[in-house]
Amino acid sequence: MISRYRLMRGVLKRKFAREFCWRLTALCLHSEKKKFIARTQATIKNSIFGLDQARVGTDVDLLSHNGATPGLPLPEPMVKEVLAYATQSPVYADRDKKRGFYLSDLKRVEQKLGKEVLLAQYFNILNNEHIRKIAYDPYLLLVAASYLQAPPKLMGANLWWTFPSNPSAEDKSKHAHVFHYDLDDVKFVKFFFYITDVDEDCGPHVYVEGSNRVIKYKNSWLRSLRFTDAEIEEAYGRDKVKYVMGPAGSTLIEDTITIHKGTTPTKQPRLLLQFEFSINTYPEMSCECDESELAFAV
Ligand SMILES: O=C(O)CCC(=O)C(=O)O
């Protein structure tokens, strides 16, 4: 039987269908959203970001217009906590639950797999109290509620490394290092936090400004949602292709319906913490699993 997730992706592939369904949903959830915002505003002083209400409005306006916007930075003590967690916990090559390893064993796991590892991800990161605190911070919840126009649900909490490597075309496509857009719900938004410094050699995230609003790419029913650099540059112009760089703690808020991709680091690995909020959730998108499913590769 076709899953709810697949059905959603089929129905919402066209922008007008997404807009229509979202406006209708927002209308139905209007009073719930107002109550959620009022409740969350009452907790604003607990935010680790030290935010004020005006900031939320500015972020949402820029996000709606450009598809992405820099957010308030993650405070340094939190960056250190996330890095400590990442150093001490097993991580999973290719997001494969059976390919666990500790960071210090990266070379050994590459030998075992017979290839360089482009990406390795953690599972069940919400078990960590610091990561949970970031995920449910009033800043994230208020931006998400105002942007989605609905009470936000945390669809996914994700933490992953991208390593300097020479990946196959298959790995680049599988791990989102090719231009694409996501279709994760009727409306959704992601918060990206760099946990390591990211310059042009450390695999910056890339997005195409305005491609959330203006569709200039060919959106066929049959094709997968992947585009070449040339296709995107021709459609939008090079100046719209934005490379996101910054020190550890830098934040990007993005509706990844916007065309985007990861890039492969050439010098230092990149550690990225990401939370995705949406109106509906789908189990396919979760990075939580039963611990018994996890196993070490080395
Ligand atoms: O690694 C990256 O910067 C790309 C991430 C991405 O494609 C996504 O989160 O949707």
Ligand as a Chemical Component Dictionary entry (heavy atoms), coordinates in Angstrom:
data_LIG
# 
_chem_comp.id                   LIG 
_chem_comp.type                 NON-POLYMER 
_chem_comp.pdbx_formal_charge   0 
_chem_comp.three_letter_code    LIG 
# 
loop_
_chem_comp_atom.comp_id 
_chem_comp_atom.atom_id 
_chem_comp_atom.alt_atom_id 
_chem_comp_atom.type_symbol 
_chem_comp_atom.charge 
_chem_comp_atom.model_Cartn_x 
_chem_comp_atom.model_Cartn_y 
_chem_comp_atom.model_Cartn_z 
_chem_comp_atom.pdbx_ordinal 
LIG O1 O1 O 0 25.000 18.757 3.853 1  
LIG C1 C1 C 0 24.395 19.741 3.433 2  
LIG O2 O2 O 0 24.772 20.886 3.585 3  
LIG C2 C2 C 0 23.095 19.482 2.678 4  
LIG C3 C3 C 0 21.998 19.098 3.600 5  
LIG C4 C4 C 0 20.707 18.855 2.919 6  
LIG O3 O3 O 0 20.621 18.650 1.735 7  
LIG C5 C5 C 0 19.496 18.867 3.721 8  
LIG O4 O4 O 0 19.566 18.895 4.945 9  
LIG O5 O5 O 0 18.396 18.852 3.138 10 
# 
loop_
_chem_comp_bond.comp_id 
_chem_comp_bond.atom_id_1 
_chem_comp_bond.atom_id_2 
_chem_comp_bond.value_order 
_chem_comp_bond.pdbx_ordinal 
LIG O1 C1 DOUB 1 
LIG C1 O2 SING 2 
LIG C1 C2 SING 3 
LIG C2 C3 SING 4 
LIG C3 C4 SING 5 
LIG C4 O3 DOUB 6 
LIG C4 C5 SING 7 
LIG C5 O4 DOUB 8 
LIG C5 O5 SING 9 
# 
